[in-house]
Amino acid sequence: MSETLQAAEVDATEVEAADAEAAEDTVEAEPKTRGSSEDLLVQEGDIAGDYLERLLDLLDYDGDIDLDVEAGRAIVSIDGGEDLEKLVGTRGTVLESLQELTRLAVQQETGVRSRLMLDVAGWRAGRRAELADLGRTTAEKVLSSGERIRLHPMTPFERKVVHDAVAAVAGVHSESEGEEPQRRVVILPQA
């Protein structure tokens, strides 16, 4: 009977050792699966790039996909093809929809809501420059006239660029008003 008891103790010790080893493996594996936030953003970019590459193949469009991480978000851009303007649409409406579909594809793969930014044919970069100029010149008009100015409805991306440009001009501030899709920026003199 003592041999049976000793065998049971040896088995229990082996089980405990195996459990401890498995726990160490789990602890070591967690950082690899979680990774840093930069690693997650790179993974998001890779998933988005694969998704967009398949889309371009389906559409038979030429384009080069560039992946980057900037300001805490994955940046994906498609450049180089003649047909890419069709992926932008009027005032970027198709681009906004494509960005949202790409974010959903990333979320489906990672289980995490993505904030990635998509640019096609440099449209978003060009639009950012136009909007920054609009925000700055409108803020200067408000500063000299003392009258508030309401801009036309904009997407969240467009409003953010205008708000940032207005914030750089002393003596004025901006607010958003209205409901989507008619939400707009209002620039007012500082009180």
C-alpha positions as CSV (number, residue, x, y, z in Angstrom):
1,M,0.0,0.0,0.0
2,S,2.9,2.4,0.7
3,E,4.2,1.7,-2.9
4,T,0.8,2.8,-4.2
5,L,0.9,6.0,-2.0
6,Q,4.4,6.8,-3.2
7,A,3.4,6.3,-6.8
8,A,0.4,8.6,-6.3
9,E,2.7,11.2,-4.7
10,V,5.1,11.0,-7.6
11,D,2.2,11.3,-10.1
12,A,0.9,14.4,-8.2
13,T,4.3,16.0,-8.2
14,E,4.6,15.4,-12.0
15,V,1.2,16.9,-12.6
16,E,2.1,19.9,-10.5
17,A,5.4,20.4,-12.4
18,A,3.6,20.0,-15.7
19,D,0.9,22.6,-14.6
20,A,3.7,25.0,-13.5
21,E,5.5,24.5,-16.8
22,A,2.2,25.1,-18.7
23,A,1.6,28.3,-16.6
24,E,5.1,29.6,-17.5
25,D,4.5,28.9,-21.1
26,T,1.2,30.8,-20.9
27,V,2.8,33.8,-19.2
28,E,5.6,33.8,-21.8
29,A,3.1,33.5,-24.7
30,E,0.9,36.4,-23.5
31,P,3.3,39.2,-24.5
32,K,3.8,37.6,-27.9
33,T,0.1,37.4,-28.7
34,R,-0.7,40.8,-27.2
35,G,2.5,42.5,-28.4
36,S,3.0,46.2,-28.1
37,S,0.6,48.7,-29.6
38,E,3.0,49.4,-32.4
39,D,3.0,45.6,-33.2
40,L,-0.8,45.6,-33.3
41,L,-0.8,48.6,-35.6
42,V,1.7,46.9,-38.0
43,Q,-0.5,43.8,-37.9
44,E,-3.5,46.0,-38.7
45,G,-1.6,47.5,-41.7
46,D,-0.6,44.1,-43.0
47,I,-4.2,42.8,-42.8
48,A,-5.5,45.9,-44.4
49,G,-2.9,45.7,-47.1
50,D,-3.9,42.1,-47.9
51,Y,-7.6,43.0,-48.0
52,L,-7.0,45.9,-50.3
53,E,-4.7,43.9,-52.5
54,R,-7.4,41.3,-53.0
55,L,-9.9,44.1,-53.8
56,L,-7.6,45.7,-56.4
57,D,-7.1,42.3,-58.0
58,L,-10.9,41.8,-58.2
59,L,-11.4,45.2,-59.7
60,D,-8.3,44.7,-62.0
61,Y,-6.9,48.0,-60.8
62,D,-3.2,48.7,-60.6
63,G,-1.8,50.2,-57.5
64,D,1.0,50.0,-55.0
65,I,0.1,49.6,-51.3
66,D,2.2,51.4,-48.7
67,L,1.9,50.7,-45.0
68,D,3.1,53.0,-42.2
69,V,2.4,53.7,-38.5
70,E,1.9,57.4,-37.6
71,A,0.5,59.2,-34.6
72,G,-0.9,56.0,-33.0
73,R,-2.7,54.6,-36.0
74,A,-2.0,52.5,-39.0
75,I,-1.7,54.4,-42.3
76,V,-2.4,52.6,-45.5
77,S,-2.1,54.3,-48.9
78,I,-2.7,53.1,-52.4
79,D,-0.9,54.9,-55.2
80,G,0.1,54.5,-58.8
81,G,-3.0,53.4,-60.8
82,E,-5.1,55.3,-63.3
83,D,-8.4,53.9,-62.1
84,L,-7.7,54.8,-58.4
85,E,-9.7,58.0,-58.7
86,K,-12.8,55.9,-58.8
87,L,-12.0,54.6,-55.3
88,V,-12.1,58.2,-54.0
89,G,-15.4,59.3,-55.3
90,T,-17.1,62.7,-55.0
91,R,-15.6,64.5,-52.0
92,G,-14.0,61.3,-50.8
93,T,-17.3,59.5,-50.2
94,V,-16.2,56.2,-51.8
95,L,-12.8,56.5,-49.9
96,E,-14.6,56.9,-46.6
97,S,-16.7,53.8,-47.3
98,L,-13.7,51.8,-48.4
99,Q,-11.8,52.9,-45.3
100,E,-14.7,51.6,-43.1
101,L,-14.9,48.3,-44.9
102,T,-11.1,47.9,-44.5
103,R,-11.4,48.7,-40.8
104,L,-14.2,46.0,-40.5
105,A,-12.0,43.5,-42.2
106,V,-9.2,44.2,-39.8
107,Q,-11.6,44.0,-36.8
108,Q,-12.9,40.6,-38.0
109,E,-9.3,39.3,-38.1
110,T,-8.0,40.9,-34.9
111,G,-11.1,41.2,-32.8
112,V,-10.1,44.8,-32.1
113,R,-11.8,48.0,-33.5
114,S,-9.3,49.6,-35.9
115,R,-8.7,53.3,-36.4
116,L,-6.6,52.9,-39.5
117,M,-6.5,55.7,-42.0
118,L,-6.7,55.0,-45.7
119,D,-5.6,57.3,-48.5
120,V,-6.0,56.6,-52.2
121,A,-4.0,58.4,-54.9
122,G,-2.9,61.0,-52.4
123,W,-6.4,62.4,-52.2
124,R,-6.5,62.6,-48.4
125,A,-3.1,64.3,-48.2
126,G,-4.2,66.9,-50.8
127,R,-7.5,67.4,-49.1
128,R,-5.8,67.9,-45.8
129,A,-3.7,70.8,-47.2
130,E,-6.8,72.4,-48.7
131,L,-8.8,72.1,-45.5
132,A,-5.9,73.5,-43.4
133,D,-5.7,76.5,-45.7
134,L,-9.6,76.9,-45.5
135,G,-9.5,76.7,-41.7
136,R,-6.7,79.2,-41.4
137,T,-8.1,81.8,-43.9
138,T,-11.6,81.5,-42.4
139,A,-10.2,82.0,-38.9
140,E,-8.4,85.1,-40.0
141,K,-11.6,86.4,-41.6
142,V,-13.5,85.8,-38.3
143,L,-10.7,87.5,-36.4
144,S,-10.8,90.6,-38.5
145,S,-14.7,90.8,-38.9
146,G,-15.7,89.6,-35.4
147,E,-18.5,87.6,-37.0
148,R,-18.9,83.8,-36.8
149,I,-18.7,81.7,-40.0
150,R,-20.3,78.4,-40.6
151,L,-18.6,76.1,-43.1
152,H,-20.3,73.6,-45.3
153,P,-21.0,70.0,-43.9
154,M,-17.9,67.9,-43.6
155,T,-16.8,64.4,-42.8
156,P,-15.2,63.7,-39.4
157,F,-11.7,63.7,-41.0
158,E,-12.3,67.0,-42.7
159,R,-13.7,68.7,-39.5
160,K,-10.6,67.5,-37.5
161,V,-8.2,69.1,-40.0
162,V,-10.2,72.4,-39.9
163,H,-10.4,72.4,-36.1
164,D,-6.6,71.8,-35.9
165,A,-5.9,74.7,-38.3
166,V,-8.3,77.1,-36.4
167,A,-6.6,76.1,-33.1
168,A,-3.3,77.5,-34.5
169,V,-4.8,81.0,-34.9
170,A,-5.0,83.1,-31.7
171,G,-8.2,84.9,-30.9
172,V,-10.7,82.4,-32.5
173,H,-12.0,78.9,-31.7
174,S,-14.1,76.4,-33.5
175,E,-17.0,74.0,-32.7
176,S,-18.9,71.4,-34.6
177,E,-22.7,71.6,-34.8
178,G,-25.5,69.5,-36.4
179,E,-26.0,65.9,-37.0
180,E,-24.2,63.6,-39.5
181,P,-24.1,63.9,-42.5
182,Q,-24.9,67.6,-42.1
183,R,-22.4,68.2,-39.3
184,R,-20.3,71.3,-39.9
185,V,-17.6,73.5,-38.3
186,V,-18.4,76.9,-36.9
187,I,-15.6,79.3,-36.4
188,L,-16.2,82.0,-33.7
189,P,-14.2,84.9,-32.2
190,Q,-12.8,84.2,-28.7
191,A,-15.1,85.6,-26.0
